[in-house]
Amino acid sequence: MKSEFGGSFRELLITIHPANLPGEVRGKSSNENWAARRAYEDLVQRRGMNPGHMTITSCDADARFHRSYFSCLASKFATDPNRYRRFWQAPIFYYNNIWRVPAPLRILNGLGGLIHLSKLTRRRVVFPQSTYSLSLRMANEVGYWDPDVVSEDWHMFLKWFYVLKGEVQVEPIYLPVGNDAALADSYAGTLVNHYLQVKRWAWGAEDIVYAWRAANRQLDIPFRRRFLRFWYVFENHVMWSNQWFVLNMGGTTALLVSTFFGARILPEWFQIGSRLILTPCLIPEARPATTGAPLRSAQIQRTPLAARPSRHELLLLGAASLDAQLRLALGQALVYRVTEKAVPPTDGGAEFLAAPN
C-alpha cells in the first residue's frame, strides 16, 4: 500500500496491531483503538500537532468516498462551533459491485443503502455506521474505541454520548460512499458469505443491555434523550430478527394456533383484513428499486428466472439475526470473520462517486 499510494498523501502511517493482547477481542473496534492511539502518539505527542485541528475517519477497506467528501468534511468541521461533539456520517451504498452479486442480494443491498439514507434524516436519533468521521480531540478525550467488543460503531457512539453528557450528535454529509457487497467466487459461497456478514452485524444486539445500563446510570441527561437512544437500539435489533415472521406468518400463525386448540376464535374478517393491511406495503417496498436506480451504474445484466428475488430475502436476514441473537442469549462467543469480498475487474458500480456535484 505504501509503495502504491504513498505519493498520493503527504504521509502514510502504518501500524501493526499485535495479536492476542489481554482484554481484546479480534475485530474492527480493537484495530481502530490500536491505530488511533498510535497515530495520536506519533502526530500529537511526538511531533506536537494540535489534535483540535485534526479529524479521524473510520472506514472499511472497500469504501469509495465521493470526491468532495473530505472537502465537505473540512468545511463542516471548520464552521461548526460544536465540532468536538460531532460525528459526520455519509449514506453508504453497496453499489461498487452491485451487478456481480446474485439477484436476491441485489435487492437487499439496494434497499440497504436507501434505508441508511433515510435514517440520516431522522435528526433526533442518528447513529454512525461503518464509515464516519470525528474529531481526533474528542476520540482522545473519551478514550477511543473499546477493544473488547465486536460491534464498534453503535457501541462507540453510546459510550461517547454518555461520557460527554449527551452532547454528541451525528451530522449528515449528503454525499454517497460506495461499499462492496459481500461476494465470493461462487453463487452459493456468496449467499453463505452474506449470511455470515449479517450474523456479525446482528451481534450488535449485545448493545441493548449496554444502552439500557448506560441510560439508567446517566440520570443527568434528560429522560427523553436517553430513552430514544435505548429504544432505537432495541427496536432495530428486535425487528431485524422478527420482521420476516411478522410479515409472512403473522396471520397464518394465529389461525393455526386457534385451530390447534380446537376453537376458531378468530373472526371471519381477520385474514382478509390482514391482507388489506399488508398488500399496500408492496408499494413503498417497490419504490426504492426505482429511486436508487440513478445512483447505480448503467450496466444491466439479464436476471435468470431462477434467480429472481422474492420476499424470501427477508428470511435470509431474519435467520442470520436470529442465529446471532440466540447464540448471544446462550452465552456463546462470536468468532469474528472478515467478510470475503472477491475482487473482480471494475464494473463501474461506483461511477456516481466521481461526479463533482
C-alpha positions in Angstrom: 0.0 0.0 0.0 2.8 2.4 0.9 4.6 1.8 -2.4 1.5 2.2 -4.4 -0.3 5.1 -2.6 2.5 6.8 -0.6 2.9 9.5 -3.2 -0.8 10.4 -3.1 -0.6 11.7 0.5 1.6 14.0 2.5 2.4 11.0 4.7 1.2 7.4 5.1 1.4 6.0 8.6 1.2 2.2 9.0 0.6 0.5 12.4 0.8 -3.2 13.1 -1.7 -4.4 15.7 -0.3 -7.3 17.7 -2.5 -10.4 18.1 -3.9 -11.8 21.4 -3.4 -8.7 23.6 -5.0 -9.1 27.0 -8.6 -7.9 27.2 -9.0 -7.6 23.4 -11.5 -9.1 21.0 -10.4 -9.6 17.4 -12.2 -7.2 15.2 -12.6 -3.7 13.8 -13.1 -2.0 17.2 -9.8 -3.2 18.7 -8.0 -2.4 15.4 -9.2 1.1 15.4 -8.4 1.6 19.1 -4.8 0.5 18.5 -4.3 2.5 15.3 -5.8 5.7 16.6 -3.7 5.6 19.8 -0.5 5.1 17.8 -1.4 8.0 15.5 -2.0 10.3 18.4 1.3 9.3 20.0 3.1 10.0 16.7 1.4 13.1 15.5 0.5 14.9 18.7 2.8 13.7 21.5 6.0 13.3 19.3 5.5 15.9 16.6 3.4 18.4 18.6 0.5 18.7 16.2 -2.8 20.2 17.6 -5.4 17.4 17.9 -8.1 20.1 17.8 -7.2 20.7 14.2 -7.5 17.1 13.1 -10.3 14.7 12.1 -10.2 10.9 12.0 -12.2 8.9 9.6 -13.2 5.3 10.2 -13.9 3.2 7.1 -13.7 -0.3 5.7 -11.0 -1.3 3.2 -13.5 -1.3 0.3 -15.0 2.2 0.9 -15.0 4.6 -2.0 -15.5 8.2 -1.0 -17.2 10.8 -3.1 -14.5 13.1 -4.5 -16.0 16.0 -2.5 -16.4 14.1 0.8 -13.3 15.4 2.6 -13.8 18.9 1.3 -17.3 18.9 2.7 -16.0 17.4 6.0 -13.3 20.1 6.3 -15.9 22.8 5.8 -18.3 21.4 8.3 -15.5 20.8 10.9 -14.2 24.4 10.5 -17.6 26.1 10.7 -19.4 24.1 13.4 -19.0 25.6 16.9 -19.7 22.1 18.3 -17.1 20.4 16.2 -15.7 18.5 19.2 -19.1 16.9 19.9 -20.0 15.8 16.4 -19.8 12.7 14.2 -20.2 13.2 10.4 -21.9 10.4 8.5 -22.5 9.9 4.8 -25.0 7.4 3.4 -23.5 4.1 2.4 -24.5 2.3 -0.8 -23.4 -1.2 -1.6 -23.1 -0.4 -5.3 -19.4 -1.0 -6.0 -20.1 -4.5 -7.3 -23.9 -4.4 -7.4 -24.2 -6.2 -10.8 -21.9 -9.1 -9.8 -23.8 -10.4 -6.8 -26.8 -12.8 -7.1 -30.1 -11.1 -7.9 -31.8 -11.7 -4.4 -28.9 -9.9 -2.8 -29.1 -7.0 -5.2 -32.5 -6.2 -3.7 -31.2 -6.4 -0.2 -28.1 -4.3 -0.9 -30.1 -1.8 -2.9 -32.6 -1.4 -0.1 -29.8 -1.2 2.5 -28.3 1.9 1.0 -31.6 3.7 0.7 -32.6 2.7 4.3 -29.3 4.1 5.5 -30.0 7.4 3.7 -33.5 7.6 5.2 -32.1 7.1 8.7 -29.9 10.1 8.3 -33.0 12.2 8.0 -34.1 11.2 11.5 -32.3 14.1 13.0 -33.4 13.4 16.6 -31.8 10.0 16.8 -29.0 9.1 14.3 -26.2 6.6 14.9 -22.9 6.5 13.0 -22.4 3.4 10.9 -19.3 1.7 9.4 -17.8 4.8 7.7 -17.8 8.1 9.6 -15.6 11.0 10.7 -15.0 12.8 14.0 -12.5 15.0 15.8 -9.3 13.4 17.0 -9.5 15.5 20.1 -12.9 14.0 21.0 -11.6 10.5 20.4 -8.7 11.0 22.7 -10.9 12.8 25.3 -13.3 9.8 25.6 -10.7 7.0 25.4 -11.1 5.8 21.8 -12.9 2.6 20.8 -13.4 -0.2 23.3 -11.1 -3.1 22.3 -13.3 -5.8 24.0 -16.4 -5.6 21.7 -17.3 -6.8 18.2 -19.8 -4.1 17.2 -17.8 -1.0 17.0 -19.9 1.9 15.6 -23.1 1.9 17.7 -21.3 0.8 20.9 -18.8 3.5 20.4 -21.4 6.2 19.9 -23.3 5.1 23.0 -20.2 5.2 25.1 -19.2 8.7 23.9 -22.8 10.0 24.1 -23.0 9.2 27.8 -19.4 10.1 28.7 -19.9 13.5 27.2 -23.3 14.1 28.9 -25.5 13.6 25.9 -23.9 16.4 23.9 -22.8 14.2 21.0 -24.8 14.2 17.8 -24.4 12.9 14.2 -24.4 15.4 11.4 -25.2 14.0 7.9 -23.0 14.5 4.9 -25.3 14.0 1.9 -22.6 12.6 -0.4 -22.6 8.9 -1.2 -20.0 6.4 0.0 -19.7 3.3 -2.1 -19.0 -0.1 -0.4 -18.7 -3.6 -1.8 -21.5 -6.1 -1.2 -20.4 -9.5 0.2 -19.1 -11.5 -2.8 -17.4 -14.9 -3.1 -16.2 -16.9 -6.1 -19.5 -18.9 -6.4 -23.2 -18.3 -6.1 -23.6 -20.5 -3.1 -20.5 -19.1 -1.5 -21.8 -15.5 -1.8 -25.1 -16.4 -0.1 -23.1 -18.0 2.8 -20.8 -15.1 2.9 -23.7 -12.6 3.1 -25.3 -14.7 5.8 -22.1 -14.6 8.0 -21.8 -10.9 7.4 -25.4 -10.2 8.6 -24.9 -12.5 11.6 -21.9 -10.4 12.6 -24.0 -7.2 12.2 -26.8 -8.7 14.3 -24.4 -9.5 17.1 -24.8 -5.8 17.8 -27.8 -6.9 19.9 -25.4 -7.1 22.8 -25.6 -3.3 22.9 -29.2 -3.5 24.0 -28.1 -4.2 27.6 -25.2 -1.7 27.3 -27.7 1.0 26.2 -30.1 0.2 29.0 -27.5 0.3 31.7 -25.9 3.5 30.4 -29.3 5.1 30.2 -30.0 4.3 33.8 -26.7 5.5 35.0 -26.6 8.9 33.4 -29.6 10.5 35.1 -28.3 14.0 34.5 -29.2 13.6 30.8 -32.9 14.3 30.0 -35.0 11.1 30.1 -36.4 11.6 26.6 -32.9 11.7 25.1 -31.8 8.6 27.0 -34.9 6.7 26.2 -34.9 7.4 22.5 -31.4 6.1 22.1 -32.1 3.0 24.0 -35.3 2.4 22.1 -33.6 2.9 18.7 -31.1 0.1 19.6 -33.8 -2.2 21.0 -36.3 -1.7 18.2 -33.7 -2.1 15.4 -32.4 -5.4 16.6 -35.8 -6.9 17.7 -37.5 -6.0 14.5 -34.5 -7.2 12.5 -34.8 -10.8 13.8 -38.6 -10.8 13.7 -39.7 -8.9 10.7 -39.9 -11.9 8.4 -42.0 -13.9 10.8 -44.3 -11.0 11.5 -44.9 -10.0 7.8 -45.1 -13.5 6.4 -46.6 -15.7 9.2 -48.4 -13.3 11.5 -51.9 -14.0 10.2 -51.3 -17.7 9.4 -49.8 -18.4 12.9 -52.8 -17.0 14.7 -55.1 -19.2 12.6 -53.0 -22.4 13.1 -52.9 -21.8 16.9 -56.6 -21.3 17.2 -57.2 -24.4 15.1 -54.8 -26.5 17.1 -56.8 -25.8 20.3 -60.0 -26.8 18.6 -61.6 -23.4 18.6 -61.9 -21.0 15.8 -61.5 -17.9 17.9 -60.5 -15.6 15.0 -63.3 -13.6 13.3 -64.0 -14.2 9.7 -62.6 -10.9 8.6 -59.2 -11.5 10.1 -57.3 -12.9 7.1 -59.0 -10.5 4.7 -58.2 -7.6 6.9 -54.5 -8.6 7.3 -54.2 -8.8 3.5 -55.7 -5.4 3.1 -53.2 -4.0 5.6 -50.1 -5.8 4.2 -50.7 -5.7 0.4 -50.4 -1.9 0.1 -47.0 -2.2 1.8 -45.7 -3.6 -1.5 -45.9 -0.1 -3.0 -43.2 1.5 -0.7 -41.3 -1.7 -0.9 -41.1 -1.5 -4.7 -40.4 2.3 -4.8 -36.7 2.1 -3.7 -36.0 -0.1 -6.7 -36.6 2.9 -8.9 -35.4 5.6 -6.5 -32.0 4.1 -6.3 -31.5 3.4 -10.0 -29.8 6.8 -10.8 -27.1 6.0 -8.2 -26.2 2.7 -9.8 -24.1 2.3 -13.0 -25.8 1.9 -16.3 -24.6 -1.6 -16.7 -27.6 -4.0 -16.7 -27.5 -7.8 -16.6 -30.3 -10.1 -17.5 -31.6 -11.9 -14.4 -32.2 -15.7 -14.8 -35.7 -16.7 -13.9 -34.4 -18.9 -11.1 -32.6 -16.0 -9.6 -35.4 -13.5 -9.4 -35.7 -12.0 -6.0 -38.7 -12.7 -3.7 -39.7 -12.0 -0.2 -37.5 -14.9 1.0 -34.7 -12.4 1.0 -36.1 -11.2 4.3 -35.8 -14.8 5.6 -32.1 -14.6 5.0 -31.8 -11.5 7.1 -34.2 -12.8 9.8 -32.5 -16.2 10.1 -29.0 -14.7 10.4 -30.0 -12.2 13.0 -32.0 -14.9 14.9 -28.9 -17.1 14.8 -26.7 -14.4 16.3 -29.2 -13.4 19.0 -29.9 -17.0 20.1 -26.1 -17.6 20.4 -25.7 -14.4 22.3 -28.6 -15.4 24.7 -26.9 -18.8 25.2 -23.6 -17.2 26.1 -21.7 -18.4 23.0 -18.9 -16.2 21.8 -18.9 -14.9 18.2 -15.8 -15.7 16.2 -15.0 -12.6 14.2 -14.9 -13.3 10.5 -13.7 -10.8 8.0 -16.3 -10.7 5.2 -14.9 -12.1 2.0 -15.3 -9.6 -0.9 -13.9 -11.1 -4.1 -12.2 -8.5 -6.2 -13.3 -8.8 -9.9 -12.5 -6.4 -12.6 -14.0 -3.0 -12.0 -17.6 -2.9 -13.3 -18.3 0.8 -12.9 -20.5 0.2 -10.0 -19.4 3.4 -8.3 -19.4 5.9 -11.2 -21.6 8.3 -9.3 -18.8 8.9 -6.8 -16.8 10.7 -9.4 -19.5 13.3 -10.0 -18.2 16.8 -9.0 -21.6 17.9 -7.6 
